[in-house]
């Protein structure tokens, strides 16, 4: 679920940070730039892990910024295909169940992957129901579920110009990183079913 990714970048230390140790100033700058951000085809950056290499700082002409080339590792959230994870149901739609972790909410279990026998969406209750052998099982919002990672989707966040007329609706932006999951295997789904 978590991996270490090596990244090389140019860090600019401001004069306000000169009172800090250089390693602390570099770490603060890296966390400010990368923490809680998505890097395409890498994952969701959680935070700085360690500094592998740094160059001597060079002061930029006229700005007073110190430029340092660094190589460092970041702790990144990117689960592998087939990984089993615990999450919480945050909502349900006609498309499927939305699942969230404490720090990541773009997980969808499509309708075809939510149960072994086709489930129905109870629109009045806003949750999914699975009926098996005369027994009804509910996928309630807020319930802890076990799911399997199937695929991941990457969407480049290209800025779009505002619409000139209000006639055309603005298209919904897709998240930069999302996960498609399933609950088809035994042991998956709400954990209260399997206790």
C-alpha positions as CSV (number, residue, x, y, z in Angstrom):
1,X,0.0,0.0,0.0
2,X,2.9,2.4,0.8
3,X,6.1,2.6,-1.3
4,X,9.2,4.7,-1.2
5,X,9.8,6.7,-4.4
6,X,13.1,8.4,-5.2
7,X,12.8,11.9,-6.6
8,X,15.4,14.5,-7.7
9,X,14.4,18.2,-7.6
10,X,15.7,21.7,-7.1
11,X,14.8,23.1,-3.7
12,X,14.9,26.9,-3.1
13,X,15.5,28.0,0.5
14,X,14.2,31.4,1.4
15,X,16.2,33.9,3.6
16,X,13.6,33.4,6.4
17,X,14.7,29.8,6.7
18,X,18.5,30.5,7.1
19,X,18.2,30.3,10.9
20,X,17.2,26.6,10.5
21,X,19.7,23.7,9.9
22,X,20.0,23.2,6.2
23,X,18.6,19.6,6.4
24,X,15.5,20.9,8.3
25,X,15.0,23.7,5.8
26,X,15.2,21.3,2.9
27,X,12.8,18.8,4.5
28,X,10.3,21.6,5.3
29,X,10.5,22.8,1.7
30,X,10.0,19.3,0.3
31,X,7.0,18.6,2.5
32,X,5.4,21.9,1.6
33,X,5.8,21.1,-2.1
34,X,4.9,17.4,-2.2
35,X,2.9,16.3,0.9
36,X,-0.7,15.5,0.1
37,X,-0.2,15.9,-3.7
38,X,-0.6,13.5,-6.5
39,X,2.3,12.8,-8.8
40,X,1.2,11.2,-12.1
41,X,2.0,7.5,-12.4
42,X,3.7,7.6,-8.9
43,X,0.8,8.0,-6.4
44,X,-0.4,10.2,-3.5
45,X,2.6,11.7,-1.6
46,X,2.3,11.3,2.1
47,X,5.5,13.0,3.2
48,X,9.3,13.2,3.2
49,X,11.1,10.0,4.2
50,X,14.9,10.7,3.9
51,X,17.5,12.8,2.1
52,X,19.8,10.8,-0.1
53,X,22.0,13.5,-1.6
54,X,22.2,17.3,-1.7
55,X,24.5,19.8,-3.5
56,X,26.1,22.9,-2.2
57,X,23.7,25.8,-2.1
58,X,24.0,28.5,-4.7
59,X,22.6,31.9,-4.0
60,X,20.5,33.3,-6.8
61,X,21.4,36.7,-8.1
62,X,19.0,39.4,-6.8
63,X,16.6,37.1,-5.1
64,X,18.6,35.8,-2.1
65,X,17.2,32.3,-2.5
66,X,19.6,29.4,-2.0
67,X,19.2,26.8,-4.8
68,X,20.0,23.2,-3.8
69,X,19.8,20.2,-6.0
70,X,18.5,17.3,-3.9
71,X,17.7,13.6,-4.2
72,X,15.3,12.3,-1.6
73,X,12.7,9.6,-1.0
74,X,9.0,10.2,-0.4
75,X,6.5,7.9,1.3
76,X,3.8,7.4,-1.3
77,X,0.4,5.7,-1.2
78,X,-0.1,3.4,-4.3
79,X,-1.6,0.0,-3.6
80,X,-0.8,-2.8,-5.9
81,X,-3.3,-4.7,-8.0
82,X,-4.9,-7.5,-5.9
83,X,-4.1,-5.9,-2.6
84,X,-6.8,-6.3,0.1
85,X,-7.5,-3.1,2.1
86,X,-9.9,-2.0,4.8
87,X,-12.0,1.1,4.1
88,X,-15.2,2.8,5.0
89,X,-18.3,3.2,2.8
90,X,-18.7,6.9,2.3
91,X,-21.7,6.7,-0.1
92,X,-23.5,4.8,-2.8
93,X,-24.8,5.8,-6.2
94,X,-26.3,3.9,-9.1
95,X,-22.8,3.3,-10.4
96,X,-21.6,1.6,-7.2
97,X,-20.2,2.1,-3.7
98,X,-17.8,4.9,-2.8
99,X,-15.1,3.9,-0.3
100,X,-12.7,6.1,1.6
101,X,-9.6,5.7,3.7
102,X,-8.6,8.2,6.4
103,X,-6.5,10.1,3.8
104,X,-7.8,9.0,0.4
105,X,-11.5,9.0,-0.8
106,X,-11.4,8.3,-4.6
107,X,-12.2,4.5,-4.4
108,X,-15.1,3.1,-6.3
109,X,-16.5,-0.4,-6.3
110,X,-18.6,-0.6,-9.5
111,X,-22.0,-2.1,-9.4
112,X,-20.9,-5.3,-11.2
113,X,-18.1,-5.8,-8.6
114,X,-20.1,-5.2,-5.4
115,X,-21.5,-8.7,-4.6
116,X,-21.6,-12.2,-5.9
117,X,-25.3,-12.0,-6.8
118,X,-26.5,-8.7,-8.4
119,X,-27.3,-6.2,-5.7
120,X,-30.0,-3.5,-5.8
121,X,-29.6,0.1,-4.8
122,X,-32.2,1.2,-2.3
123,X,-32.7,4.8,-3.4
124,X,-34.8,5.8,-0.4
125,X,-32.1,4.4,2.1
126,X,-29.1,5.5,-0.1
127,X,-27.4,2.1,0.3
128,X,-26.9,-1.2,-1.5
129,X,-28.6,-4.4,-0.6
130,X,-27.4,-8.0,-1.4
131,X,-30.0,-10.7,-1.2
132,X,-28.8,-14.3,-0.9
133,X,-30.9,-17.4,0.0
134,X,-33.7,-15.2,1.5
135,X,-31.3,-13.2,3.7
136,X,-30.8,-9.5,3.1
137,X,-27.3,-8.0,3.6
138,X,-26.9,-4.2,3.7
139,X,-24.0,-2.0,2.6
140,X,-24.5,0.8,5.0
141,X,-22.8,4.2,4.8
142,X,-20.0,4.4,7.5
143,X,-19.6,0.6,7.6
144,X,-16.0,-0.9,7.5
145,X,-15.5,-3.0,4.4
146,X,-12.7,-5.2,3.0
147,X,-12.1,-4.7,-0.7
148,X,-9.6,-5.8,-3.4
149,X,-7.8,-3.3,-5.6
150,X,-8.5,-4.0,-9.3
151,X,-7.3,-1.1,-11.4
152,X,-6.1,2.5,-11.0
153,X,-7.0,5.5,-13.2
154,X,-4.8,8.5,-13.8
155,X,-6.3,11.8,-15.1
156,X,-4.1,14.7,-16.1
157,X,-5.4,17.9,-14.4
158,X,-5.2,20.2,-17.4
159,X,-6.6,23.7,-16.7
160,X,-9.7,24.5,-18.7
161,X,-10.9,27.9,-19.9
162,X,-14.2,29.1,-18.5
163,X,-17.3,28.6,-20.7
164,X,-18.3,31.7,-22.7
165,X,-22.0,30.9,-22.5
166,X,-23.9,29.4,-19.7
167,X,-25.8,27.1,-22.1
168,X,-23.3,24.3,-22.0
169,X,-22.9,22.6,-18.6
170,X,-19.3,22.5,-17.2
171,X,-18.0,18.9,-17.3
172,X,-17.3,17.3,-14.0
173,X,-13.6,17.0,-13.3
174,X,-12.2,13.6,-12.6
175,X,-9.8,13.1,-9.7
176,X,-6.1,12.9,-10.7
177,X,-5.8,9.4,-9.2
178,X,-8.6,7.0,-8.4
179,X,-8.9,3.3,-7.7
180,X,-11.4,0.8,-9.0
181,X,-12.0,-2.1,-6.5
182,X,-14.2,-5.2,-6.1
183,X,-15.8,-7.2,-3.3
184,X,-16.5,-10.4,-5.2
185,X,-14.2,-12.9,-3.3
186,X,-15.2,-14.6,-0.1
187,X,-14.2,-12.6,2.9
188,X,-14.7,-9.3,1.1
189,X,-17.4,-6.8,1.8
190,X,-18.6,-5.5,5.2
191,X,-16.4,-7.1,7.9
192,X,-19.5,-7.7,10.1
193,X,-20.6,-10.4,7.6
194,X,-17.5,-12.4,8.2
195,X,-17.1,-12.4,12.0
